[in-house]
């Protein structure tokens, strides 16, 4: 069965995005920041993060070039914006 374009777009609209933000501290307790390349908040300082796609594994070294260790989960948040509202 193939979905119509309208039905497919509704599925996308209602599907939540999963993303992560990383708080990376060095031995001096400084936090790694980078400037955003994309909207929203292009040019602003943020902690590293990204959307997670289905079947994708988390590779902390990929975006930072650093060898990292996960120490704790700081929290979770639900963003109710639509996919196309970003």
PyMOL commands that place a pseudoatom at each C-alpha (Angstrom):
pseudoatom trace, name=CA, resn=UNK, resi=1, chain=A, elem=C, hetatm=0, pos=[0.000, 0.000, 0.000]
pseudoatom trace, name=CA, resn=UNK, resi=2, chain=A, elem=C, hetatm=0, pos=[1.329, 3.426, -0.927]
pseudoatom trace, name=CA, resn=UNK, resi=3, chain=A, elem=C, hetatm=0, pos=[0.308, 6.591, 0.923]
pseudoatom trace, name=CA, resn=UNK, resi=4, chain=A, elem=C, hetatm=0, pos=[-0.900, 9.600, -0.978]
pseudoatom trace, name=CA, resn=UNK, resi=5, chain=A, elem=C, hetatm=0, pos=[1.325, 12.676, -0.755]
pseudoatom trace, name=CA, resn=UNK, resi=6, chain=A, elem=C, hetatm=0, pos=[-1.267, 14.360, 1.492]
pseudoatom trace, name=CA, resn=UNK, resi=7, chain=A, elem=C, hetatm=0, pos=[-1.382, 11.342, 3.863]
pseudoatom trace, name=CA, resn=UNK, resi=8, chain=A, elem=C, hetatm=0, pos=[2.424, 11.117, 3.878]
pseudoatom trace, name=CA, resn=UNK, resi=9, chain=A, elem=C, hetatm=0, pos=[2.750, 14.815, 4.747]
pseudoatom trace, name=CA, resn=UNK, resi=10, chain=A, elem=C, hetatm=0, pos=[0.282, 14.338, 7.613]
pseudoatom trace, name=CA, resn=UNK, resi=11, chain=A, elem=C, hetatm=0, pos=[2.366, 11.448, 8.966]
pseudoatom trace, name=CA, resn=UNK, resi=12, chain=A, elem=C, hetatm=0, pos=[5.472, 13.656, 8.823]
pseudoatom trace, name=CA, resn=UNK, resi=13, chain=A, elem=C, hetatm=0, pos=[3.593, 16.523, 10.498]
pseudoatom trace, name=CA, resn=UNK, resi=14, chain=A, elem=C, hetatm=0, pos=[2.508, 14.287, 13.397]
pseudoatom trace, name=CA, resn=UNK, resi=15, chain=A, elem=C, hetatm=0, pos=[5.768, 12.377, 13.863]
pseudoatom trace, name=CA, resn=UNK, resi=16, chain=A, elem=C, hetatm=0, pos=[7.911, 13.714, 16.713]
pseudoatom trace, name=CA, resn=UNK, resi=17, chain=A, elem=C, hetatm=0, pos=[11.519, 14.626, 16.032]
pseudoatom trace, name=CA, resn=UNK, resi=18, chain=A, elem=C, hetatm=0, pos=[14.149, 13.048, 18.230]
pseudoatom trace, name=CA, resn=UNK, resi=19, chain=A, elem=C, hetatm=0, pos=[17.244, 15.115, 18.841]
pseudoatom trace, name=CA, resn=UNK, resi=20, chain=A, elem=C, hetatm=0, pos=[20.059, 15.422, 21.339]
pseudoatom trace, name=CA, resn=UNK, resi=21, chain=A, elem=C, hetatm=0, pos=[22.091, 18.247, 22.804]
pseudoatom trace, name=CA, resn=UNK, resi=22, chain=A, elem=C, hetatm=0, pos=[25.413, 17.473, 24.473]
pseudoatom trace, name=CA, resn=UNK, resi=23, chain=A, elem=C, hetatm=0, pos=[26.963, 19.302, 27.411]
pseudoatom trace, name=CA, resn=UNK, resi=24, chain=A, elem=C, hetatm=0, pos=[30.666, 18.554, 26.993]
pseudoatom trace, name=CA, resn=UNK, resi=25, chain=A, elem=C, hetatm=0, pos=[33.010, 19.620, 29.796]
pseudoatom trace, name=CA, resn=UNK, resi=26, chain=A, elem=C, hetatm=0, pos=[36.785, 19.443, 29.804]
pseudoatom trace, name=CA, resn=UNK, resi=27, chain=A, elem=C, hetatm=0, pos=[39.061, 18.742, 32.772]
pseudoatom trace, name=CA, resn=UNK, resi=28, chain=A, elem=C, hetatm=0, pos=[38.827, 22.438, 33.749]
pseudoatom trace, name=CA, resn=UNK, resi=29, chain=A, elem=C, hetatm=0, pos=[34.992, 22.225, 33.751]
pseudoatom trace, name=CA, resn=UNK, resi=30, chain=A, elem=C, hetatm=0, pos=[34.700, 24.463, 30.656]
pseudoatom trace, name=CA, resn=UNK, resi=31, chain=A, elem=C, hetatm=0, pos=[31.751, 23.745, 28.350]
pseudoatom trace, name=CA, resn=UNK, resi=32, chain=A, elem=C, hetatm=0, pos=[32.245, 23.230, 24.604]
pseudoatom trace, name=CA, resn=UNK, resi=33, chain=A, elem=C, hetatm=0, pos=[30.159, 25.642, 22.490]
pseudoatom trace, name=CA, resn=UNK, resi=34, chain=A, elem=C, hetatm=0, pos=[29.828, 26.170, 18.771]
pseudoatom trace, name=CA, resn=UNK, resi=35, chain=A, elem=C, hetatm=0, pos=[28.039, 28.658, 16.518]
pseudoatom trace, name=CA, resn=UNK, resi=36, chain=A, elem=C, hetatm=0, pos=[24.933, 27.385, 14.776]
pseudoatom trace, name=CA, resn=UNK, resi=37, chain=A, elem=C, hetatm=0, pos=[25.194, 27.173, 10.982]
pseudoatom trace, name=CA, resn=UNK, resi=38, chain=A, elem=C, hetatm=0, pos=[21.452, 26.798, 10.353]
pseudoatom trace, name=CA, resn=UNK, resi=39, chain=A, elem=C, hetatm=0, pos=[18.189, 28.412, 11.372]
pseudoatom trace, name=CA, resn=UNK, resi=40, chain=A, elem=C, hetatm=0, pos=[16.698, 28.690, 13.884]
pseudoatom trace, name=CA, resn=UNK, resi=41, chain=A, elem=C, hetatm=0, pos=[19.250, 30.744, 15.813]
pseudoatom trace, name=CA, resn=UNK, resi=42, chain=A, elem=C, hetatm=0, pos=[21.857, 30.812, 13.014]
pseudoatom trace, name=CA, resn=UNK, resi=43, chain=A, elem=C, hetatm=0, pos=[25.072, 32.394, 14.318]
pseudoatom trace, name=CA, resn=UNK, resi=44, chain=A, elem=C, hetatm=0, pos=[24.146, 31.941, 17.999]
pseudoatom trace, name=CA, resn=UNK, resi=45, chain=A, elem=C, hetatm=0, pos=[26.267, 29.971, 20.487]
pseudoatom trace, name=CA, resn=UNK, resi=46, chain=A, elem=C, hetatm=0, pos=[24.902, 26.519, 21.378]
pseudoatom trace, name=CA, resn=UNK, resi=47, chain=A, elem=C, hetatm=0, pos=[26.083, 23.206, 22.778]
pseudoatom trace, name=CA, resn=UNK, resi=48, chain=A, elem=C, hetatm=0, pos=[26.618, 20.535, 20.073]
pseudoatom trace, name=CA, resn=UNK, resi=49, chain=A, elem=C, hetatm=0, pos=[23.496, 18.657, 19.053]
pseudoatom trace, name=CA, resn=UNK, resi=50, chain=A, elem=C, hetatm=0, pos=[21.563, 17.158, 16.201]
pseudoatom trace, name=CA, resn=UNK, resi=51, chain=A, elem=C, hetatm=0, pos=[18.471, 15.280, 15.132]
pseudoatom trace, name=CA, resn=UNK, resi=52, chain=A, elem=C, hetatm=0, pos=[18.690, 11.511, 15.376]
pseudoatom trace, name=CA, resn=UNK, resi=53, chain=A, elem=C, hetatm=0, pos=[17.459, 9.552, 12.366]
pseudoatom trace, name=CA, resn=UNK, resi=54, chain=A, elem=C, hetatm=0, pos=[15.904, 6.095, 12.508]
pseudoatom trace, name=CA, resn=UNK, resi=55, chain=A, elem=C, hetatm=0, pos=[18.604, 3.430, 12.735]
pseudoatom trace, name=CA, resn=UNK, resi=56, chain=A, elem=C, hetatm=0, pos=[21.380, 5.954, 13.420]
pseudoatom trace, name=CA, resn=UNK, resi=57, chain=A, elem=C, hetatm=0, pos=[23.866, 5.212, 16.178]
pseudoatom trace, name=CA, resn=UNK, resi=58, chain=A, elem=C, hetatm=0, pos=[25.189, 7.923, 18.449]
pseudoatom trace, name=CA, resn=UNK, resi=59, chain=A, elem=C, hetatm=0, pos=[28.787, 8.756, 17.639]
pseudoatom trace, name=CA, resn=UNK, resi=60, chain=A, elem=C, hetatm=0, pos=[29.913, 11.427, 20.030]
pseudoatom trace, name=CA, resn=UNK, resi=61, chain=A, elem=C, hetatm=0, pos=[33.300, 11.797, 18.352]
pseudoatom trace, name=CA, resn=UNK, resi=62, chain=A, elem=C, hetatm=0, pos=[31.815, 12.496, 14.900]
pseudoatom trace, name=CA, resn=UNK, resi=63, chain=A, elem=C, hetatm=0, pos=[30.831, 16.143, 15.343]
pseudoatom trace, name=CA, resn=UNK, resi=64, chain=A, elem=C, hetatm=0, pos=[33.517, 17.226, 17.787]
pseudoatom trace, name=CA, resn=UNK, resi=65, chain=A, elem=C, hetatm=0, pos=[36.716, 15.354, 16.943]
pseudoatom trace, name=CA, resn=UNK, resi=66, chain=A, elem=C, hetatm=0, pos=[37.004, 14.574, 20.671]
pseudoatom trace, name=CA, resn=UNK, resi=67, chain=A, elem=C, hetatm=0, pos=[37.074, 11.293, 22.535]
pseudoatom trace, name=CA, resn=UNK, resi=68, chain=A, elem=C, hetatm=0, pos=[34.157, 11.523, 24.966]
pseudoatom trace, name=CA, resn=UNK, resi=69, chain=A, elem=C, hetatm=0, pos=[32.588, 9.609, 27.823]
pseudoatom trace, name=CA, resn=UNK, resi=70, chain=A, elem=C, hetatm=0, pos=[28.873, 9.814, 28.656]
pseudoatom trace, name=CA, resn=UNK, resi=71, chain=A, elem=C, hetatm=0, pos=[28.531, 10.502, 32.371]
pseudoatom trace, name=CA, resn=UNK, resi=72, chain=A, elem=C, hetatm=0, pos=[24.859, 11.336, 32.943]
pseudoatom trace, name=CA, resn=UNK, resi=73, chain=A, elem=C, hetatm=0, pos=[21.500, 12.341, 31.477]
pseudoatom trace, name=CA, resn=UNK, resi=74, chain=A, elem=C, hetatm=0, pos=[20.688, 15.914, 32.465]
pseudoatom trace, name=CA, resn=UNK, resi=75, chain=A, elem=C, hetatm=0, pos=[17.062, 15.859, 31.371]
pseudoatom trace, name=CA, resn=UNK, resi=76, chain=A, elem=C, hetatm=0, pos=[14.486, 15.563, 28.613]
pseudoatom trace, name=CA, resn=UNK, resi=77, chain=A, elem=C, hetatm=0, pos=[12.197, 18.073, 26.929]
pseudoatom trace, name=CA, resn=UNK, resi=78, chain=A, elem=C, hetatm=0, pos=[9.231, 17.872, 24.579]
pseudoatom trace, name=CA, resn=UNK, resi=79, chain=A, elem=C, hetatm=0, pos=[9.117, 20.456, 21.802]
pseudoatom trace, name=CA, resn=UNK, resi=80, chain=A, elem=C, hetatm=0, pos=[5.622, 20.665, 20.380]
pseudoatom trace, name=CA, resn=UNK, resi=81, chain=A, elem=C, hetatm=0, pos=[6.530, 22.640, 17.246]
pseudoatom trace, name=CA, resn=UNK, resi=82, chain=A, elem=C, hetatm=0, pos=[5.604, 20.975, 13.988]
pseudoatom trace, name=CA, resn=UNK, resi=83, chain=A, elem=C, hetatm=0, pos=[8.260, 19.607, 11.671]
pseudoatom trace, name=CA, resn=UNK, resi=84, chain=A, elem=C, hetatm=0, pos=[7.668, 22.444, 9.240]
pseudoatom trace, name=CA, resn=UNK, resi=85, chain=A, elem=C, hetatm=0, pos=[7.606, 25.105, 11.953]
pseudoatom trace, name=CA, resn=UNK, resi=86, chain=A, elem=C, hetatm=0, pos=[11.370, 24.927, 12.462]
for i in range(1, 86): cmd.bond("trace and resi %d" % i, "trace and resi %d" % (i + 1))
show_as sticks, trace
zoom trace
